Structures are given as structure tokens and as C-alpha cells.
Amino acid sequence: MHDLDASGEPRLRIGSLFSGYGGLDLAVEHVFNAKTVWFSELNEPVARVFSRHWPEAPNLGDITAINWSQVEPVDILIGGFPCQDVSTVGKRSGLAPGTRSGLWAHMAAAIDALQPEWVVIENVRGLLSSPATRPPTEGDDHDRSNPGDATPDDATLRGVERDPWHLGDNATRPLRALGAVLGDLADLRLDARWIGLPASLVGAPHQRFRIFALARRTVPHPTGDGLIARRRDARPGASETRDDRAVAPDHRLRAPRTGWLTEQESRIGDPVVPDRRTVQRWGRYAGAITRWEHITGPSAPAPALLNDADGPRPAPAFVEWLMGLPTEWVTGADDLTQNQQITALGNGVLPLHAAAAVTALLL
């Protein structure tokens, strides 16, 4: 059953995959006035961070082990599948079976089984240029698709401009990762739009360019206003549900989780001028630091931790601030080491960035 918002309208339900610390969840909850009802995160320390902020949402665990026929349906399915194999700083193995980024196939399977009204995807810039490899499709016959007598001889083609990409010469055309994702969404009867935005567009003091895609069912659900999915009895998932929730499932939320995002949005574009003290501390970065302090609220923490043995290391609190998160969203977890905090933050989504992208795609 759907929860009701302050106006008495049913709140949309979110299913979260590759959840991390919940940056994408915060953005989608904010834009859609929705609520995350379950998540899937394999990394145990990061899952504990998520459960601290969504104590009522069970962790379905390893996405490859989930039986989607036994999972509670949702209205919105979201996820930023692993980027290591499509990142421009990685080995560029691409979107292929057996790679970490190839886990997209499991997200596609979840979409097919759950039939959400909306799908939200986030990933790195490399999605635009990394290759995608498809496993051979049963019944795919290259020789029949491309018979030798189907290609005219050189005499016939004299004067015709040649195609440097050789499209049509193979039964399987070369694909880029984003093309494969959009093609899968189309196969799943979803209309998709995508956008690429740097985090600096919302005032962040760094680029962090990301790709966002928003997809919606081509045929709205027959009940409701097209935003509310079909209601079915909730059933537990077949994959092991992690017992990492801080309180009982019947815990009721306190204040809205994303109210601070509204405040951040209202400050984007405000003119700011760094004061003398900020210039002395940050030098040429003073303007960017001052702008982000104004948008997010808290002052910038010290950027590095000093260690005589290893030298300076990024301070988790500073990285958390760079991501526009509330203070101690990740660093407040006492059971995470500094390395685990940095790993969680480095792989996360900047909520204000994602909210701006999803809002733009809805227009």
C-alpha cells in the first residue's frame, strides 16, 4: 500500500539498485515526492550508511541473486550501475557480459520483471564512448543476414561514397554503452531521454560530469493518473535480506529527508563574493569555495588529513562537503574506517546535481 503525503496523495515507491550512500535516492525522492521502500547494495559498510538513513528499507543484497518475481513492485526503479569498465580512467572493457559494468543486464531484468512506471539511471561520461558487447543471440545467423551476393561489386558502386564505419557488414553493429542501455530500454517498452551535466552547473566547485537517463513506460498503467503503479501484495525477496537496519521496519520517518535540497536549489545562481579571510585560506579557489558554502550551508572543512608516514590524504569530511551532503551523512557512521568513507563518497551521486538533471528531463 502506498503511504500518503501531506496532501493525502499516495507517495510513489522507489526501488534502489547499486544504492551506495543514497545520493540518487535523495534526488529522486525530492523530485517525485517519493519514498525508497527497498534497496540493493552489496558493499556491507556502504549498506550500513544507507540503512542508517532509510531504516525502514530492507537491503535485498546481491543483485545477481535476487528473484524479481518475489520482490515488492515499485513505481520508480533507480540505479547507477558500476562504472569501472566504462570510465575514461579505467581499462575500458565496456558494457559486456562478465564485467562489473555488465551488471546493467541485471538492472534490465529487474525492469522487465517489476514493470515500473519510471526508470532513472546515472553513470559516468565514459558511457558515451565505451563499447558495448552483446552476447550472441540464439538464432542469429551472420551468413544469412549478410549473404555474399547482397553486396554490389565495385563496378556497380563506382562513384558512390564509401561508408568508413562499414555499417551493415556485420549482423551485430558496433555499439556504444549508452546506445546499448537506451536500446534495452526501448526493447522494454520505455521511452527514454538522457542528458549529460557537470556538477559545476549547480554550483559545485568541481566538474564531475555525469550522464543521467529518465525513462517512462510507453503505455501508462491503466489505474491512477499514470504515475502510480499497479498495486500488488508485497512479498519478500528471494535473495538474502540483510539485517542491517537500525530500527524496526514499522519505524515512521521524522521530518522530510530532502527538505534541505529545496534550500540548496533556491540558492543556485546567487551572487557571492569571497571575504578576505576566505581568499587568504583558499587562494584562487576562494570564489568556488564561497559559492558552494553559500549553496550548501556548512563551511568547507579542512581538505586533507596530515600523516607523517603517508603524507596528506583527502579528508572524508571535505569530500562529503564537496558532494553537497548534509554534515556526517557518511562520516557520522562510526563503524566505517576513513578508507571506507572515502570509497563510499567517491562512488556516490551528488544529490543536487542529480535533482537538477532529473528535473530537466521531466520538462
QUIFEN-V31216 format. One line per field, one symbol per residue. phi: phi as a letter, one per 40 degrees, with the letter a starting at -180 (. if undefined). psi: psi as a letter, one per 20 degrees, with the letter a starting at -180 (. if undefined). burial: + if it has 9 or more other ideal C-beta (glycine too) atoms within 8 Angstrom, else -. Layout:
# QUIFEN-V31216
phi = ???
psi = ???
burial = ???
This chain:
# QUIFEN-V31216
phi = .ccbcccgccccbbbbbfcfcgccddccdcccfbacbaabaccccccccccccbccccccgcccbccccbbdcbcbbbibcdbdcbccbbcgcgcadgcccccddcccccccccfccbbbbbacdcccbccbbccdcdgcbccccbcdcccccccccdgccccccfcgcbcbccbcdcccccccccccgbcbbbabbccccbhccacfcbbbbbbbdcbdccbgcgcccccbccbccccdcccbccbccccccccdcbdcccccdcbcgccbbccccccccbfccdcccccccccchccccccbbcbccbgcbdcdcccdcdcgcddgdbcccccbccccccccccccbcdcccccccccccc
psi = qpqqahijqppqppppqlhbjkghggghgggilrppirrophogghhhgghhhmiipqoibohijpoiikqpqrhppqqnqpihiiqijaikhanqpirghiihhhghhgghghlqhqppqqarhihhiqrpppqpppiooghhhmqhjipqrhghjpippqoiikpiiqhoqpqqghhgghgghghjlppqqrqpqqhihjiqkrgmpqppppqqphoqqhqajihprqprppqqqhqpppmkqhrqhjppqcqphjhhhggghiipippqpqrgggghgicijgggggghggghfqqprpiqppphgiaqqpphhgggghikqqpjggiiohjprhghggggghjrpoghghggggghhi.
burial = -+--+----+++++++++++++++++++++++-++++++++---+++++++++++++++++++--+-+--+++++++++++-+++++--+-+-+++--+-++++-+++++++++++++++++++++++-++++------+-+---+----------+-----------------++++++++++++-+-+-+-++++-++-++++--++++++++++---+------++-------+-+-++--+------------+--+++++-++-----+---++--+---+--++++++++---++--++-------+++++++++++++-+-+++-+--+-+-++++++--++++++++++++++--
